[in-house]
Amino acid sequence: KMRFFGDTSVLSEALQEKIRQTNEISDRIDGCQVNICLNYGGRDEITNAAKRICELSRDGFLDSEKITPELFDSMLYTANIPPVDLLVRTGGEQRLSNFLLWQSAYAELYFCDILWPDFNKVSLLKAIKEFSGRNRRFGGLK
């Protein structure tokens, strides 16, 4: 199962059609999902969602009282995708770099010096082991 996220409007019409077809086929498949971000930026994603909500409100399809985090989430490129549990950042950088900003609100962050091409099964298992020992509070207190 594959999902493409991002502003694909800048891609050729033929490629946009292939992406639509792949997403439609994936709707009928259960199991592991691979998410591919093309021309993706978290701030852009949030801005586009806000614009869509404003347009719906302006056109009389949405009352501002109905705007909730769940509605906002449904307007994102990643609608219907679960929130991020663990975000692994490779290459020694300790920043999100405009990636999945909304979806990572309660994610556990794991930073490592390994470059992405060298990140392997052992690296992943190390990240998962550290993640499994964390006390996730989702914004609450201990």
C-alpha distance (Angstrom), angle and dihedral (degrees) to the residues before:
residue distance angle dihedral
K1 . . .
M2 3.80 . .
R3 3.80 132.3 .
F4 3.78 126.9 -171.2
F5 3.81 120.5 -152.5
G6 3.76 131.9 -173.6
D7 3.77 140.8 55.8
T8 3.79 100.0 -43.5
S9 3.83 92.6 169.0
V10 3.82 89.6 97.9
L11 3.82 91.8 59.4
S12 3.79 123.9 90.7
E13 3.80 116.1 -82.9
A14 3.81 89.8 -116.3
L15 3.81 91.8 55.0
Q16 3.82 91.6 44.5
E17 3.81 88.4 53.9
K18 3.83 91.6 50.8
I19 3.81 89.4 50.8
R20 3.84 91.1 49.8
Q21 3.80 90.6 48.9
T22 3.80 92.1 48.4
N23 3.81 91.5 49.4
E24 3.83 90.9 48.8
I25 3.80 92.4 49.9
S26 3.80 89.7 47.0
D27 3.82 90.6 54.6
R28 3.82 87.2 69.1
I29 3.80 95.6 49.3
D30 3.80 127.7 83.8
G31 3.77 125.8 -158.7
C32 3.76 136.7 46.7
Q33 3.79 115.5 13.6
V34 3.79 128.1 -155.4
N35 3.81 114.4 -155.2
I36 3.80 116.9 -153.7
C37 3.80 118.6 -166.5
L38 3.81 114.8 -154.4
N39 3.79 120.8 179.4
Y40 3.79 86.1 -9.8
G41 3.79 129.7 161.6
G42 3.79 126.0 163.5
R43 3.80 95.2 -139.1
D44 3.81 90.6 48.9
E45 3.81 90.2 49.1
I46 3.83 91.8 51.8
T47 3.82 92.0 45.2
N48 3.83 91.8 50.9
A49 3.82 91.2 49.0
A50 3.81 90.4 51.3
K51 3.83 90.6 49.6
R52 3.82 91.2 51.2
I53 3.81 90.9 50.8
C54 3.82 91.0 48.3
E55 3.81 90.6 50.4
L56 3.82 92.0 50.1
S57 3.79 90.5 48.6
R58 3.81 93.6 45.3
D59 3.80 91.5 49.8
G60 3.82 91.5 50.8
F61 3.82 97.0 -110.4
L62 3.79 95.3 111.6
D63 3.78 133.6 42.2
S64 3.81 112.0 -144.9
E65 3.81 88.7 -128.7
K66 3.83 87.9 66.3
I67 3.81 93.8 59.8
T68 3.79 107.5 113.3
P69 3.80 134.9 157.7
E70 3.82 87.1 -101.0
L71 3.81 91.9 54.5
F72 3.79 90.8 46.2
D73 3.80 89.7 50.0
S74 3.81 89.9 53.1
M75 3.82 90.0 58.0
L76 3.80 94.7 55.6
Y77 3.81 124.5 99.2
T78 3.80 86.2 -112.3
A79 3.82 97.5 53.4
N80 3.81 113.3 157.6
I81 3.80 92.8 18.2
P82 3.82 115.6 119.9
P83 3.79 118.1 -111.5
V84 3.79 117.8 -91.3
D85 3.82 113.6 -90.7
L86 3.79 98.4 -177.1
L87 3.78 126.2 17.9
V88 3.80 113.8 -166.4
R89 3.78 115.8 -158.9
T90 3.78 114.4 -167.1
G91 3.79 132.1 -169.5
G92 3.79 98.5 54.3
E93 3.80 94.4 -78.4
Q94 3.81 116.1 135.7
R95 3.77 101.8 -160.0
L96 3.81 137.8 83.3
S97 3.80 93.6 -122.9
N98 3.81 94.0 -148.4
F99 3.82 92.4 -57.8
L100 3.83 122.7 142.9
L101 3.81 92.8 -26.9
W102 3.82 96.6 167.7
Q103 3.80 95.2 38.4
S104 3.81 93.6 49.4
A105 3.82 96.2 55.2
Y106 3.82 92.0 117.3
A107 3.79 99.2 18.8
E108 3.74 121.2 131.1
L109 3.79 109.0 -121.1
Y110 3.78 122.9 -140.1
F111 3.79 120.1 -171.3
C112 3.78 124.9 -168.4
D113 3.80 135.4 170.8
I114 3.81 93.4 -131.4
L115 3.81 114.2 111.8
W116 3.81 115.4 -122.2
P117 3.84 95.6 -109.9
D118 3.82 88.6 56.2
F119 3.83 95.9 44.5
N120 3.80 104.2 113.6
K121 3.80 142.7 165.2
V122 3.81 92.6 -72.9
S123 3.82 90.3 50.7
L124 3.80 90.6 50.3
L125 3.79 93.2 48.2
K126 3.81 89.8 50.9
A127 3.82 90.4 52.7
I128 3.81 92.0 47.5
K129 3.81 91.8 48.2
E130 3.79 91.5 53.2
F131 3.81 90.6 44.9
S132 3.80 92.5 51.4
G133 3.81 90.7 57.2
R134 3.79 95.0 55.1
N135 3.79 125.1 102.5
R136 3.80 104.7 -128.9
R137 3.80 112.8 -154.3
F138 3.82 101.3 166.9
G139 3.80 91.8 -139.2
G140 3.81 95.6 -41.5
L141 3.77 130.6 110.5
K142 3.80 125.8 -94.2
